[in-house]
Amino acid sequence: MILAGKLLNAKKAAKIGLVDYVVHPNLLENFAQEQMLKIINDGGKKRRKVYQPKGAVNKLLEGPLKGIVFSKAKQGVLKLTKGHYPAPLAALEIIRKTYGVDPTNKSDREAALEIEKEHFAECAVTDISKNLIHVFYLTEMVKKQTGVSSGVKGKPVKHLGVLGAGTMGGGIAYVAADKGIDVRVKDISLDANAKALKHARDLWGKLVKKKVIDNYQFSQKMSLVSTGLDFAGFKNIDVTVEAIVEDMGIKQKVIGQTAAQMRPDAIIVTNTSSLSVTEMSKGHPHPEYFAGMHFFSPVHKMPLVEVIRGEKSSDETIATVFELAKKMGKMPVVVKDGAGFLVNRLLLPYMGEAFFLLTEGMSVEKVDKAYVYQFGMPMGPFELMDSVGLDVCVKVLNIFKKAFPDRVEVPELMQKLEKNKARLGQKTNLGFYKYDSSGKKLEVDQSIYSELGLPAPTNPYSDQECLERGVFAMVNECALALDADKIVETPHEVDLAMIMGTGFPPFRGGLLKYADSVGADYIRKQLEKYSTERKANRLRPSVKLKERAEKQLKFYN
Ligand SMILES: NC(=O)c1ccc[n+]([C@@H]2O[C@H](COP(=O)([O-])OP(=O)(O)OC[C@H]3O[C@@H](n4cnc5c(N)ncnc54)[C@H](O)[C@@H]3O)[C@@H](O)[C@H]2O)c1
């Protein structure tokens, strides 16, 4: 609990003796009063013993094996944090130094508190601590926001429609129903509908097994999701999320058909990852009731939702969708319509750069390891491409190239990736890596190099170059997205979106906090160096990055 800041549910807390009683919320006040009276009537005596862990753990911590226990615990922390977070190690060290101190002995207790104070002070002044506090404030910022500046309030959403019961539709239906929203899913395939229901049942089933919810709550949640092949029930629906095939013509047509079945003031949002929301809104008879709501996969795990404002989306629509995302337990960020919106626009140059490194002789392992162990990404760019789907990456990168032909380059060899239908990433159990049938990542598939016509990797570049080319490519694009295109309004939104949507290391405070820490001038110099040495036009510093470098302007003032 201490090392991971883990929260316990009430039942578990009672079981391990951390709280005295667990009572139903309706009884809480009366029960608490009765207990207080008992304590007062008892004369305010101490009523709890000092908490002592029972059995084996206790003996191990006091016996000669204490050193081994702490070194194992330290290894466990390092495995999880890759050494990027000093606080859990400091907490472990405090426990090691103070375990077994008798808290009733005043001088021992004070000496122990002194040790805690010293370690706390060491951690509190680090940049890592400041960055994590910054991330905390970013999430608090969203709680207070409404998604619009006009003061217009959103409408409550009690009934949600979902079009398409595939990967995304199924995930969206589960997350909404989990938060008590009544969901109606419509697909054109019975099979897809059945899969969406199974997806929800499996996820709630796991919660029942873990005793997070009971059987009654399980059936209550299940009863909130219904599916169909027609529009039955759509008259009652407040918001419909469209998550069908990524095809502008089909989407526009289906949106028109859906709008005709809903109340005239009901809202439709699209979950498209690459198509223009403004263009798509032409399929809706009242485009002011249309916007984008871009979830990330897997929906039940990824906290970010990009709320995309089409040219005609009304404030009320945006405020409603923003509130809905929060109700679903997500972190919404309002983004202007534009190729790749925000997160994909920044991720694409990063993934593309990894592919260029591969073609220049770097190995998949070396690049991914540098990103995970040195930079702190949850996964490297190749594993990320595998999880997104190699066909999807190529398709979206091509869309991106069409939108920004002057600066986006798609590696020639990358087009090959789309062609081998057996190697589309995690979904086919083969991509840059091999996967077992449960989707668990195994080793790198060494035949990837010969399949792409590449010689065996020689790893000619340093980790520093691999990291800087990918990360600075994102900063370079971000300077344009923020300063020129105003895709979002502030650096805060960029950092929140990158942390919540891609797992950008929180201890770095987000992409732009990190950029500020190294400085725009350094980033510009390095990009100039790499673009010249590697003959890579795409890495030339953008106008907006140069401006920041010349004026020594930070992203955060
Ligand atoms: N998969 C991702 O990682 C991801 C992430 C973000 C956004 N998206 C976007 O979400 C959308 C759906 O993607 P997906 O991965 O869930 O696709 P999917 O192929 O898993 O599911 C699409 C579903 O839509 C159904 N469908 C097709 N036409 C329909 C119609 N007229 N009415 C109702 N249902 C219809 C299909 O039967 C299928 O079940 C796409 O626009 C995609 O770009 C996908």
The ligand as an SDF file (V2000), in Angstrom:
LIG
                    3D

 44 48  0  0  0  0  0  0  0  0999 V2000
   -9.5490    0.3500  -32.7170 N   0  0  0  0  0  0  0  0  0  0  0  0
   -8.9740    1.4430  -32.2510 C   0  0  0  0  0  0  0  0  0  0  0  0
   -7.8880    1.3900  -31.6490 O   0  0  0  0  0  0  0  0  0  0  0  0
   -9.6640    2.7820  -32.3940 C   0  0  0  0  0  0  0  0  0  0  0  0
   -9.3060    3.8290  -31.5400 C   0  0  0  0  0  0  0  0  0  0  0  0
   -9.9920    5.0450  -31.6380 C   0  0  0  0  0  0  0  0  0  0  0  0
  -10.9760    5.1940  -32.5920 C   0  0  0  0  0  0  0  0  0  0  0  0
  -11.2910    4.1630  -33.4310 N   0  0  0  0  0  0  0  0  0  0  0  0
  -12.3690    4.3830  -34.4060 C   0  0  0  0  0  0  0  0  0  0  0  0
  -13.5530    3.7540  -33.9140 O   0  0  0  0  0  0  0  0  0  0  0  0
  -14.3560    3.2960  -35.0060 C   0  0  0  0  0  0  0  0  0  0  0  0
  -14.6360    1.8210  -34.8430 C   0  0  0  0  0  0  0  0  0  0  0  0
  -13.4210    1.1300  -34.7790 O   0  0  0  0  0  0  0  0  0  0  0  0
  -13.3310   -0.3680  -34.2280 P   0  0  0  0  0  0  0  0  0  0  0  0
  -11.8830   -0.6450  -34.0510 O   0  0  0  0  0  0  0  0  0  0  0  0
  -14.2460   -0.5480  -33.0770 O   0  0  0  0  0  0  0  0  0  0  0  0
  -13.8830   -1.1890  -35.4810 O   0  0  0  0  0  0  0  0  0  0  0  0
  -14.5020   -2.6600  -35.5240 P   0  0  0  0  0  0  0  0  0  0  0  0
  -14.2800   -3.1540  -36.8820 O   0  0  0  0  0  0  0  0  0  0  0  0
  -14.0100   -3.4680  -34.3680 O   0  0  0  0  0  0  0  0  0  0  0  0
  -16.0750   -2.4120  -35.2920 O   0  0  0  0  0  0  0  0  0  0  0  0
  -16.9080   -1.7640  -36.2030 C   0  0  0  0  0  0  0  0  0  0  0  0
  -18.3120   -2.3180  -36.0140 C   0  0  0  0  0  0  0  0  0  0  0  0
  -19.2230   -1.4910  -36.7430 O   0  0  0  0  0  0  0  0  0  0  0  0
  -20.2340   -2.3350  -37.2740 C   0  0  0  0  0  0  0  0  0  0  0  0
  -20.9260   -1.6240  -38.3410 N   0  0  0  0  0  0  0  0  0  0  0  0
  -20.5380   -1.4250  -39.6120 C   0  0  0  0  0  0  0  0  0  0  0  0
  -21.4770   -0.7110  -40.2730 N   0  0  0  0  0  0  0  0  0  0  0  0
  -22.4760   -0.4350  -39.3860 C   0  0  0  0  0  0  0  0  0  0  0  0
  -23.7110    0.2690  -39.4370 C   0  0  0  0  0  0  0  0  0  0  0  0
  -24.1240    0.8220  -40.5650 N   0  0  0  0  0  0  0  0  0  0  0  0
  -24.4600    0.3490  -38.3220 N   0  0  0  0  0  0  0  0  0  0  0  0
  -24.0650   -0.2380  -37.1770 C   0  0  0  0  0  0  0  0  0  0  0  0
  -22.9100   -0.9190  -37.0710 N   0  0  0  0  0  0  0  0  0  0  0  0
  -22.1270   -1.0160  -38.1460 C   0  0  0  0  0  0  0  0  0  0  0  0
  -19.4810   -3.5800  -37.7080 C   0  0  0  0  0  0  0  0  0  0  0  0
  -20.3660   -4.6910  -37.8260 O   0  0  0  0  0  0  0  0  0  0  0  0
  -18.4910   -3.7420  -36.5490 C   0  0  0  0  0  0  0  0  0  0  0  0
  -19.0130   -4.5650  -35.5260 O   0  0  0  0  0  0  0  0  0  0  0  0
  -13.5790    3.6720  -36.2640 C   0  0  0  0  0  0  0  0  0  0  0  0
  -14.0470    4.9030  -36.7250 O   0  0  0  0  0  0  0  0  0  0  0  0
  -12.1440    3.7990  -35.7700 C   0  0  0  0  0  0  0  0  0  0  0  0
  -11.3660    4.6730  -36.5510 O   0  0  0  0  0  0  0  0  0  0  0  0
  -10.6670    2.9540  -33.3480 C   0  0  0  0  0  0  0  0  0  0  0  0
  1  2  1  0
  2  3  2  0
  2  4  1  0
  4  5  1  0
  4 44  2  0
  5  6  2  0
  6  7  1  0
  7  8  2  0
  8  9  1  0
  8 44  1  0
  9 10  1  0
  9 42  1  0
 10 11  1  0
 11 12  1  0
 11 40  1  0
 12 13  1  0
 13 14  1  0
 14 15  2  0
 14 16  1  0
 14 17  1  0
 17 18  1  0
 18 19  2  0
 18 20  1  0
 18 21  1  0
 21 22  1  0
 22 23  1  0
 23 24  1  0
 23 38  1  0
 24 25  1  0
 25 26  1  0
 25 36  1  0
 26 27  1  0
 26 35  1  0
 27 28  2  0
 28 29  1  0
 29 30  1  0
 29 35  2  0
 30 31  1  0
 30 32  2  0
 32 33  1  0
 33 34  2  0
 34 35  1  0
 36 37  1  0
 36 38  1  0
 38 39  1  0
 40 41  1  0
 40 42  1  0
 42 43  1  0
M  CHG  2   8   1  16  -1
M  END
$$$$
